[in-house]
Amino acid sequence: DVAEKGGYPDFMLKEIHEQPRVIRDTLAGRLVGGALSIDELDLTVEELNLIDRVYVIACGTSYHAGLIAKNLIEGWARIPCEVEVASEFRYRNPIITPTTLVVAVSQSGETADTLAAIRDARVKGARVFGITNVLGSPVARESDGVIYTKANKEIAVASTKSFLGQVVSLTLLALLLAQVKGKLKTNQVRFLFRELADTAEQVERILSDTSAIKEAARACVDAKSALFVGRGMGSAIACEGALKLKEISYLHAEAYPAGEMKHGPIALIDEGFPVIAVATKSPVYDKVISNLQESRARGATVVAVATEGDEEIRKYADHVIYIPKVRDAFSAITASVPLQLFARAIAVERGCDVDQPRNLAKSVTVE
Ligand code: G6P
């Protein structure tokens, strides 16, 4: 058992530490002759160029990877993109035409709702790309093209390394669409790709010193509930942070776009209520700071994931977890890692089985 866990106390921690490798393996061989290439997608440049609408469909953590992808696909490729949980998508009547691309994201490649949504989308004439971790899985077989996330087998029920593999794969897809649509030039794509590749080393740095994360976790361990907030990319990152915490620590956690707090969640805040904020340097940094001030004024214990070198944030947060500076587009890759470790640290302190949380299954093959 110890050998299987590679010396780590649980699979979750082992898998969190595998993430730099997952980033490197997912990117390996993608830059061919200076241009981005994803041959497996099996669509011609002309066909890709016709795509005028994207739906990302998924469940659980994979859905959160989709929320991040929406920012990138719309931001870079300028194609309208919607993200939807598969169990909703399959029972409504989404607008699908032959120029619609459906991107189905599934670690296991066998989630019942995601598969049903793929089948339905194909009947309606969409092109379907799968993003999965499992070779030859139903999602891979039933899609028009597939990107494998190269996470290797994930054992902990709560997904970590697969999520990062999904985010990196979706980032590649967004870059490819932008390249094909002529919204980014080949040299810009190359430049971004290199920065993306650098995140492997940045994640290694985050993993090399986790003391601030553990300290922040200790401050929140007795809470009954926690709020995860952010704006823009940070809002999507917060969703996955909250999910990780509720999955493995059984602490109620909710994610909210920080600007929306005043329309409800701020009523929850009283002395010591944990507010975990993604407050990295981004175009909306100042807005996030003002939301933190509002929380702090009502007694919240604020934990901020912030950019290295940002001393100002200390004025607005009780605990600061610093991460290396990356462009906002890549912030999900770096900022998600401390939130995974934060959730795990709380779960461990609370005596929970982090690898096998109650009531949850690794893959959900029935509806
Ligand atoms: C289950 C797992 C989650 C996962 C979700 C979707 O709920 O516990 O970790 O995110 O299913 O699974 P998939 O394999 O489709 O990504």
Boltz pocket constraint, residues with backbone or C-beta under 6 A from the ligand:
constraints:
  - pocket:
      binder: B
      contacts: [[A, 59], [A, 60], [A, 61], [A, 62], [A, 105], [A, 106], [A, 107], [A, 108], [A, 109], [A, 110], [A, 111], [A, 114], [A, 157], [A, 158], [A, 159], [A, 360], [A, 361], [A, 362], [A, 363], [A, 364]]
      max_distance: 6.0
